[in-house]
Amino acid sequence: MSLPRWSRTAVPACALAAAGCVLSWAGAAAGVTPSVLPAPQVKVGKAQTDLCPTPAVATALADQGVALEAKSPGTVIDSGGRRCVRLPITRGEFALDLSKGSVPADGGIVFTKAGGRSVSFTDVVFDFGSHKANGTATADGTKAGRARQQAVELFSFSFQMEKTKVDLTKGAAQGAAALSLGTGGHTALKDAFGTSPLPAQGTVFDGTAGGDVAQAAQALSRALLP
C-alpha cells in the first residue's frame, strides 16, 4: 500500500506550534517527500492495542471449538459484543509518516481447543516498514507433552488511514489496522489443531490502538524548519 507523506499545508501550521503539531496521517498523503522533510520519530509511552476477530472468524472459532484467550499481561475484553484480546504497549517508536518503526506488545493471544491443546502468539512486534507482526508461536499439549516454540510471521497488517492520527500537542495517538494471518501463524495453528481455525486469506482481526506518545519539540523543529 502507498504510505502517507507530509502535506505542504501541514508544515507552516506545525512550525508555528512550538510544542508540537496536530496531524492526520490520512491527510498527509501528498507533498514534501521524506528525503526533503524527514518525518519525526514518535516514541510510544503507555498504550494498548485491541485485537478483535471479525464476525466470520468468531463464528469459525466457535464452530471448531476454539476459545480465544489472553496471555498475561494481556487481557480478554468485550468490545461491542465481541470477545477481543487487549495487549499493553510500553515502548517502541515509529515515524510520523508510518514509513518505518517497531512497536512491541506485551502478553499474547492464546487459541485453546477442547482437549487441552493450545497455541500462543507472544512476543508480538509490529514492524511499520514491512507491515508484518512477527513473534513466537508456541504449541502446547502435544503428544510429547512439551511446548514447541518458533519465531514466525504471525500477521500482516494494513492501516485504516481514516481512523489513524497523532496529536503531538496532547501527546496522544490512535490508530486502526486490519490484520491478516501470516504464514507462520497459519502453519502453527494447522500443526497444532490439524486445520487452522483462521483463514489463510483475508482479514482475521480488526486492530485498534491508542495511548501516549512523546516527541521532543527540538527534534520536531529540526524536521520542520528550513
Residue pairs with C-beta under 8 A, 6 or more apart in sequence:
1 131
1 158
1 159
2 29
3 97
3 98
3 99
4 25
4 26
4 27
4 28
4 29
4 97
4 98
4 161
5 28
5 29
5 30
5 31
5 32
5 33
5 34
5 97
6 28
6 31
6 32
6 34
6 37
6 39
6 96
6 97
7 27
7 28
7 29
7 30
7 31
8 30
8 31
8 32
9 31
10 21
10 23
10 27
10 28
10 31
11 31
11 32
11 37
11 224
13 21
14 20
14 21
14 23
14 220
14 224
15 221
15 224
15 225
17 169
18 217
18 221
19 168
19 169
19 217
20 167
20 168
20 169
20 171
20 215
20 217
20 220
21 168
21 169
21 220
21 224
22 167
22 168
22 169
22 170
23 96
23 165
23 166
23 167
23 168
24 165
25 96
25 97
25 98
25 159
25 161
25 164
25 165
25 166
25 175
26 161
26 162
26 164
26 165
28 97
29 161
34 95
34 97
34 99
37 223
37 224
38 223
39 95
39 96
39 97
39 99
39 223
40 95
40 96
40 215
40 219
40 220
40 223
41 93
41 94
41 95
41 96
41 101
41 215
41 219
42 93
42 94
42 95
42 96
42 101
42 166
42 168
42 173
42 213
42 214
42 215
43 92
43 93
43 213
43 214
43 215
44 89
44 90
44 91
44 92
44 93
44 94
44 103
44 173
44 211
44 212
44 213
45 90
45 171
45 211
45 212
45 213
45 214
46 88
46 89
46 90
46 211
46 212
47 88
47 89
47 90
47 173
47 209
47 210
47 211
47 212
47 213
48 86
48 87
48 88
48 89
48 209
48 210
48 211
49 86
49 87
49 89
49 105
49 126
49 207
49 208
49 209
50 77
50 79
50 84
50 85
50 86
50 87
50 207
50 208
50 209
51 84
51 85
51 86
51 87
51 109
51 179
51 205
51 206
51 207
52 79
52 80
52 82
52 83
52 84
52 205
52 206
52 207
52 208
53 61
53 68
53 82
53 83
53 84
53 204
53 205
54 203
54 204
54 205
54 206
55 82
56 199
57 197
57 198
57 199
57 204
57 205
58 82
58 83
60 197
60 198
60 199
61 67
61 68
61 111
61 197
61 198
64 113
64 193
64 195
64 197
65 113
65 114
66 111
66 112
66 113
66 193
66 197
67 111
67 112
67 113
68 76
68 83
68 84
68 85
68 109
68 110
68 111
69 76
69 85
69 109
69 110
69 111
69 112
69 118
70 76
70 85
70 86
70 87
70 107
70 108
70 109
70 110
71 107
71 108
71 109
71 110
71 120
71 122
72 107
73 88
73 106
73 107
74 85
74 86
74 87
74 88
74 105
74 106
74 107
74 108
74 109
75 85
75 86
75 107
76 83
76 84
76 85
76 86
77 83
77 84
77 85
77 86
78 84
85 107
85 109
87 105
87 106
87 107
87 108
87 109
87 124
88 105
88 106
88 107
89 103
89 104
89 105
89 106
89 209
89 211
90 106
91 103
91 104
92 101
92 102
92 103
92 104
92 126
93 101
93 102
93 103
94 100
94 101
94 102
94 103
94 128
95 101
95 128
96 166
96 215
98 128
98 159
98 164
99 128
99 129
100 128
100 129
101 127
101 128
101 129
102 125
102 126
102 127
102 128
103 125
103 126
103 128
104 123
104 124
104 125
104 126
105 124
105 125
105 126
107 122
108 120
108 121
108 122
108 123
108 124
108 135
109 120
109 121
109 122
109 124
110 118
110 119
110 120
110 121
111 118
111 119
111 120
111 189
111 193
111 197
112 118
113 192
113 193
115 141
116 140
116 141
117 139
117 140
117 141
117 142
117 192
117 193
118 139
118 140
118 141
118 192
119 137
119 138
119 139
119 140
119 188
119 189
119 192
119 193
120 136
120 137
120 138
120 140
121 135
121 136
121 137
121 154
121 185
121 188
122 135
122 136
122 138
123 135
123 136
123 151
124 133
124 134
124 135
124 154
125 133
125 134
125 135
126 133
126 157
127 133
127 134
131 156
131 157
131 158
132 153
132 155
132 156
132 157
132 182
133 153
133 154
133 155
133 156
133 157
133 179
133 182
134 151
134 152
134 153
134 154
134 182
134 184
135 151
135 152
135 154
136 149
136 150
136 151
136 152
137 149
137 150
137 152
137 154
137 184
137 185
137 188
138 147
138 148
138 149
139 147
139 148
139 188
139 191
139 192
140 147
141 192
142 148
142 192
150 184
150 188
151 184
152 182
152 183
152 184
152 185
152 187
152 188
153 182
153 183
153 184
153 185
154 181
154 182
154 184
154 185
155 179
155 180
155 181
155 182
155 185
155 204
155 205
156 179
156 180
156 182
157 177
157 178
157 179
157 180
157 207
158 177
158 178
159 175
159 176
159 177
160 175
160 176
160 177
160 178
163 174
163 175
163 176
163 208
164 174
164 175
164 176
164 177
165 173
165 174
165 175
166 172
166 173
166 174
166 213
167 173
168 213
168 215
168 220
171 212
171 213
171 214
172 210
172 211
172 212
172 213
173 209
173 210
173 211
173 212
173 213
174 208
174 209
174 210
175 208
175 209
175 210
176 206
176 207
176 208
176 209
177 207
177 208
177 209
178 203
178 205
178 206
178 207
179 203
179 204
179 205
179 206
179 207
180 201
180 202
180 203
180 204
181 189
181 196
181 198
181 199
181 200
181 204
185 198
186 196
186 198
186 200
189 196
189 197
189 198
190 196
198 204
